[in-house]
Amino acid sequence: MADKTRGVALITGASSGIGETFAEELAARGYDLILVARRQDKLERICEQLREKYSVKCQILSADLARDEDIEKVASRIKETENLTMLINNAGFGAIGDFGEVDFGRQLDMISVHVLAAVKLCRAALPNMIAEKRGDIINVSSVAGFMATPGNINYCATKAYLIPFSEGLQEELKDKGIRVQALCPGFTCTEFHEVGDLVGFDRSHVPKGWWMSAEYVVRESLKALEKGRVTCIPHIRYRLIVTIVRNRFLARLLRPLIRRRRR
């Protein structure tokens, strides 16, 4: 039976991949759930399975976080949920192409989903969390947030925003019983590389050892949260990459290689 003292976790982008895996892991730990995504049919299937397997309450909320009205709909649900103890801003997508050439509306949607939605949902969750003196917020960023990759600059930029935002927010909340994390995974085996602009992506272009399972990423995230690590980069390979790209001299050497690889 679920431990009801855990409270409620709201997860965006919960219909697949890392979001769905967070839902499974948190249900196993006794959280009731509110799952948010565009695909209502998939959310219903996931919720039904989790209710049966873990005896938790599970609700769904169909929303497209590229739309202002849907962001507000989710924010309102958060404000109405008194026992919300975990918020996971996981919704996101990738878009490929040079900024001056690709669909501009798609770029604006990315800013809405990755940045505006995450910020607004954090703001909606905080009053009750502060009043209760407990709560966890995980903003799913990416190793790409430490880079500026040609052909992917808005993905990198929007994911980059979440890292100092999470770090600064944790500083503001460190004495209020609330933990904040920026989760920065690398290549992860999910639907991410199978939809939208990434349909047809050939995974063999990335060495097998660089791929992580969603289960591994989620376990590392929750372990890091318990240890109070604000920025979580799963796997030593990716932590090494981040160390290199944060060195400006080495980063300048890498950019031509990235451009050639892209071509």
C-alpha positions in Angstrom: 0.0 0.0 0.0 1.1 3.6 -0.7 2.6 5.6 2.1 0.2 8.6 2.0 2.7 10.9 3.8 4.5 11.1 0.5 1.9 13.4 -0.9 1.3 14.1 -4.6 3.8 14.4 -7.5 2.9 16.3 -10.7 4.9 15.3 -13.7 4.8 17.0 -17.1 5.7 15.1 -20.2 4.6 12.0 -18.4 3.3 9.9 -21.4 6.7 8.4 -22.2 10.4 8.3 -21.5 11.9 9.9 -18.4 8.5 11.3 -17.4 6.8 7.9 -17.5 9.7 6.4 -15.6 9.5 9.0 -12.9 5.8 8.2 -12.6 6.6 4.5 -12.1 9.3 5.1 -9.6 7.4 7.6 -7.5 4.3 5.4 -7.5 6.4 2.6 -6.2 7.6 4.9 -3.4 4.0 5.8 -2.4 3.3 9.1 -4.2 -0.1 9.8 -5.6 0.2 11.2 -9.1 -1.0 13.9 -11.5 0.3 13.1 -14.9 0.4 15.8 -17.6 1.0 15.4 -21.3 -0.7 16.0 -24.7 -1.6 12.4 -25.3 -4.6 11.6 -23.1 -4.9 8.0 -24.3 -1.4 7.2 -23.2 -1.8 9.0 -19.9 -5.0 6.9 -19.2 -3.2 3.7 -19.9 -0.2 4.6 -17.7 -2.5 5.7 -14.8 -4.6 2.6 -14.9 -1.4 0.4 -14.7 0.0 2.4 -11.8 -3.2 2.3 -9.8 -3.5 -1.5 -10.2 0.2 -2.1 -9.5 0.9 0.3 -6.6 -2.6 1.1 -5.2 -2.0 4.8 -5.6 -4.3 7.6 -6.8 -3.5 8.7 -10.3 -5.1 11.6 -12.2 -4.4 12.8 -15.7 -4.4 16.3 -17.2 -4.2 16.7 -21.0 -2.2 19.8 -21.8 0.0 21.2 -24.5 2.6 23.4 -22.7 3.3 25.4 -25.9 0.0 27.1 -25.4 -0.4 29.8 -22.7 -3.9 28.7 -21.8 -2.8 25.1 -21.1 0.1 26.3 -19.0 -2.4 28.3 -16.9 -4.6 25.2 -16.7 -1.8 23.1 -15.2 -0.7 26.0 -12.9 -4.3 26.2 -11.6 -4.3 22.5 -10.8 -1.1 22.9 -9.0 -2.5 25.7 -6.8 -5.5 23.6 -6.0 -3.5 20.6 -4.9 -2.8 21.2 -1.2 -0.6 18.1 -0.7 1.7 18.6 -3.8 5.1 17.6 -2.6 6.9 17.1 -5.8 6.9 18.9 -9.2 8.8 17.5 -12.1 9.1 19.8 -15.1 10.0 17.2 -17.8 8.0 18.2 -20.9 10.2 19.0 -23.8 11.1 18.3 -27.4 14.0 18.7 -29.9 14.1 20.7 -33.1 16.9 20.6 -35.7 18.0 23.3 -38.1 19.8 26.6 -38.3 17.9 29.3 -36.4 17.5 31.6 -39.4 16.0 28.9 -41.6 13.7 26.7 -39.4 10.1 27.3 -38.6 10.1 30.3 -36.1 6.9 29.2 -34.4 8.5 25.9 -33.5 11.3 27.8 -31.9 8.9 29.9 -29.8 7.0 26.7 -28.8 10.3 25.4 -27.5 10.8 28.5 -25.4 7.3 28.1 -24.0 7.6 24.4 -23.1 11.1 24.4 -21.7 11.3 27.8 -20.0 7.9 29.6 -19.6 6.0 26.5 -18.5 8.7 25.4 -16.1 9.0 28.9 -14.5 5.2 29.3 -14.2 4.6 25.9 -12.7 7.5 26.4 -10.2 5.9 29.7 -9.2 2.5 28.1 -8.8 3.8 25.3 -6.6 5.9 27.3 -4.2 3.4 29.1 -2.0 1.9 25.8 -0.7 5.3 24.1 -0.5 6.8 27.1 1.5 3.7 27.0 3.8 4.2 23.3 4.4 8.0 23.6 4.6 8.5 20.7 2.3 8.6 19.9 -1.4 10.9 18.9 -4.2 11.2 20.4 -7.7 13.1 18.7 -10.5 13.6 20.7 -13.7 14.7 18.4 -16.5 17.5 20.1 -18.4 20.1 18.4 -20.5 23.9 18.1 -21.0 23.1 20.2 -24.1 22.4 23.0 -21.7 26.2 23.4 -21.1 26.8 23.7 -24.9 26.0 25.9 -27.9 25.6 23.4 -30.7 25.0 24.8 -34.2 21.7 23.6 -35.6 20.3 23.2 -32.1 20.9 26.5 -30.5 17.5 27.1 -29.0 17.3 23.6 -27.5 20.7 24.3 -25.9 19.7 27.8 -24.8 16.4 26.8 -23.3 17.9 23.9 -21.4 20.8 26.1 -20.3 18.2 28.5 -18.6 17.0 25.8 -16.3 20.4 25.1 -14.8 21.2 28.5 -13.1 17.4 29.0 -12.5 17.4 25.8 -10.5 20.6 26.6 -8.7 19.5 30.1 -7.8 16.1 28.9 -6.7 17.7 26.3 -4.4 19.7 29.1 -2.8 16.5 31.1 -2.1 14.7 28.0 -0.7 17.5 26.3 1.2 16.2 27.3 4.6 12.5 26.5 3.7 12.6 22.7 3.5 12.4 22.6 -0.3 14.9 20.9 -2.6 15.5 21.9 -6.2 17.4 20.0 -8.9 18.4 20.6 -12.5 18.6 17.1 -14.0 21.0 17.1 -17.0 21.0 13.8 -18.8 22.8 12.9 -22.0 21.6 10.5 -24.7 18.7 8.5 -23.2 16.8 5.6 -24.7 13.3 7.2 -25.0 10.9 8.3 -27.7 12.7 11.7 -27.7 14.7 10.6 -30.8 11.7 9.1 -32.5 9.3 12.0 -32.8 9.1 15.4 -34.4 12.2 16.7 -36.1 14.2 13.7 -34.9 12.1 11.0 -36.7 14.6 8.8 -38.5 17.4 9.6 -36.2 20.0 6.8 -36.5 21.1 5.9 -33.0 24.1 4.0 -34.3 25.7 7.4 -34.9 26.2 7.6 -31.1 28.4 5.0 -29.5 26.4 2.4 -27.6 28.1 3.1 -24.3 26.9 6.7 -24.4 23.2 5.7 -24.3 21.5 5.5 -20.8 18.2 4.0 -19.9 15.5 6.2 -18.5 15.4 4.0 -15.4 19.1 4.8 -14.8 18.6 8.5 -15.2 15.6 8.6 -12.8 17.4 6.6 -10.2 20.5 8.9 -10.4 18.2 11.9 -10.2 16.4 10.8 -7.0 19.7 9.7 -5.4 21.2 13.1 -6.1 18.1 14.8 -4.7 18.5 12.9 -1.4 22.1 13.9 -1.2 21.2 17.6 -1.9 23.0 17.8 -5.3 21.4 20.6 -7.2 22.9 19.9 -10.6 22.6 16.2 -11.5 24.6 14.9 -14.5 24.0 11.2 -14.7 27.2 9.1 -15.6 30.8 10.0 -15.3 31.2 10.2 -19.1 28.8 13.2 -19.3 30.3 14.8 -16.2 33.7 14.7 -18.0 32.1 16.2 -21.2 30.6 19.1 -19.1 34.0 19.7 -17.5 35.6 20.0 -21.0 33.0 22.3 -22.5 33.1 24.6 -19.5 36.7 25.2 -20.4 36.5 27.9 -23.0 39.8 26.9 -24.8 38.7 23.3 -25.1 35.2 24.3 -26.1 36.6 26.3 -29.1 38.5 23.3 -30.2 35.4 21.1 -30.1 33.0 23.3 -32.1 34.6 22.7 -35.5 34.3 18.9 -34.8 30.7 19.3 -33.9 30.0 21.2 -37.1 31.7 18.5 -39.2 29.9 15.8 -37.3 26.6 17.5 -37.9 27.2 17.7 -41.7 
